[in-house]
């Protein structure tokens, strides 16, 4: 019997953040580097700290997470995947009627020209509109 796909809320509950030492170079990170594998929960918590009207590119998000953990870099692949999970969960909560003020403001991190915008299952105009309302580049 096929297994039911996980919901976005279930995907939010992933392994806690951890670090690995790279055996070989990966995604622009050199061999031997200490690489952070974050989590959807950590990214959700971080994005919630961004004040209205402040945008933070995903590259800067990765640098700040790496600094917090005292490692060389945060994984670009898993960080993008986890940010997508956070965005999908935020939109799902908004669609369910939650007040926009209690939804994780992913529009402060997902930029209009980001490849992630094209990978979302919902209309990216939701993010664009939220960015416009906060005076962020849309």
C-alpha positions as CSV (number, residue, x, y, z in Angstrom):
1,X,0.0,0.0,0.0
2,X,1.5,3.4,-1.0
3,X,2.4,5.7,1.8
4,X,0.6,9.0,2.2
5,X,2.9,12.0,1.4
6,X,3.9,14.1,4.4
7,X,2.2,17.4,5.0
8,X,4.2,20.6,5.1
9,X,3.6,20.7,8.9
10,X,5.1,17.2,9.2
11,X,8.1,18.2,7.0
12,X,8.7,21.1,9.4
13,X,9.6,18.4,12.0
14,X,12.9,17.3,10.7
15,X,16.2,16.4,12.3
16,X,17.8,19.1,14.4
17,X,20.6,21.2,12.9
18,X,24.0,19.4,12.7
19,X,27.4,19.8,11.1
20,X,29.4,17.7,8.8
21,X,33.0,17.9,7.6
22,X,33.2,17.7,3.8
23,X,35.2,14.8,2.4
24,X,35.2,16.7,-1.0
25,X,34.1,20.0,-2.3
26,X,30.4,20.5,-2.5
27,X,28.2,23.3,-4.0
28,X,31.0,25.8,-3.8
29,X,32.1,24.8,-0.3
30,X,35.7,23.5,-0.2
31,X,36.8,20.1,1.0
32,X,37.5,20.0,4.7
33,X,35.0,22.7,5.5
34,X,32.6,22.4,8.4
35,X,29.1,22.6,6.9
36,X,25.9,23.3,8.7
37,X,22.9,21.3,7.8
38,X,20.2,23.4,9.4
39,X,16.5,22.5,9.8
40,X,13.1,23.9,8.8
41,X,12.4,24.8,12.5
42,X,15.7,26.8,12.8
43,X,15.1,28.6,9.5
44,X,11.5,29.4,10.6
45,X,12.7,30.8,13.9
46,X,15.4,32.9,12.2
47,X,13.0,34.3,9.6
48,X,10.5,35.3,12.3
49,X,13.2,37.5,13.8
50,X,13.4,39.7,10.7
51,X,11.5,43.0,11.2
52,X,8.9,44.2,8.8
53,X,10.5,46.1,5.9
54,X,13.9,44.2,6.1
55,X,14.9,41.8,3.4
56,X,17.7,39.3,3.8
57,X,19.0,37.4,0.8
58,X,19.3,33.7,1.2
59,X,23.1,33.9,0.9
60,X,23.2,36.2,3.9
61,X,20.8,33.9,5.8
62,X,23.3,31.1,5.2
63,X,26.2,33.2,6.4
64,X,24.4,34.2,9.5
65,X,23.4,30.7,10.3
66,X,26.9,29.5,9.8
67,X,28.2,32.2,12.1
68,X,25.7,31.3,14.8
69,X,26.9,27.7,14.7
70,X,30.6,28.6,14.4
71,X,31.1,26.7,11.1
72,X,32.5,27.6,7.7
73,X,29.3,27.6,5.8
74,X,25.6,26.5,5.7
75,X,24.6,24.0,3.1
76,X,23.1,25.9,0.1
77,X,21.1,22.9,-1.0
78,X,19.5,21.9,2.3
79,X,19.0,25.6,3.3
80,X,17.0,26.2,0.1
81,X,15.0,23.0,0.6
82,X,14.2,23.9,4.2
83,X,13.2,27.5,3.2
84,X,10.8,26.0,0.7
85,X,9.3,23.8,3.4
86,X,8.9,26.9,5.6
87,X,7.3,28.9,2.8
88,X,4.9,26.1,1.9
89,X,3.9,25.7,5.5
90,X,3.5,29.5,6.0
91,X,1.2,29.7,2.9
92,X,-0.7,26.6,4.1
93,X,-1.3,28.3,7.5
94,X,-2.4,31.5,5.7
95,X,-4.8,29.6,3.5
96,X,-6.2,27.9,6.6
97,X,-7.2,31.4,7.9
98,X,-4.3,32.2,10.3
99,X,-3.7,35.9,10.7
100,X,-0.8,37.1,8.5
101,X,0.9,38.5,11.6
102,X,1.4,35.0,12.9
103,X,2.6,33.5,9.6
104,X,6.4,33.2,9.1
105,X,7.3,36.2,6.9
106,X,9.1,34.2,4.2
107,X,8.7,37.1,1.8
108,X,11.5,38.8,3.6
109,X,14.0,36.1,2.5
110,X,12.6,34.8,-0.8
111,X,13.5,37.4,-3.5
112,X,11.6,37.9,-6.7
113,X,14.4,36.6,-8.9
114,X,15.2,33.6,-6.7
115,X,15.0,30.2,-8.3
116,X,13.0,29.2,-5.3
117,X,10.1,31.4,-6.4
118,X,9.6,29.1,-9.4
119,X,9.6,26.0,-7.2
120,X,6.8,26.9,-4.9
121,X,3.5,25.0,-5.3
122,X,1.5,28.2,-4.7
123,X,1.2,31.4,-6.8
124,X,4.4,33.4,-6.1
125,X,2.3,36.6,-6.4
126,X,1.5,36.0,-2.7
127,X,5.2,36.6,-1.8
128,X,5.4,39.5,-4.3
129,X,2.4,41.2,-2.8
130,X,3.6,40.8,0.7
131,X,7.0,42.3,-0.3
132,X,5.2,45.2,-1.9
133,X,3.2,45.8,1.2
134,X,6.4,46.1,3.3
135,X,8.1,48.3,0.7
136,X,10.6,45.6,-0.3
137,X,11.8,45.2,-3.9
138,X,9.2,43.1,-5.8
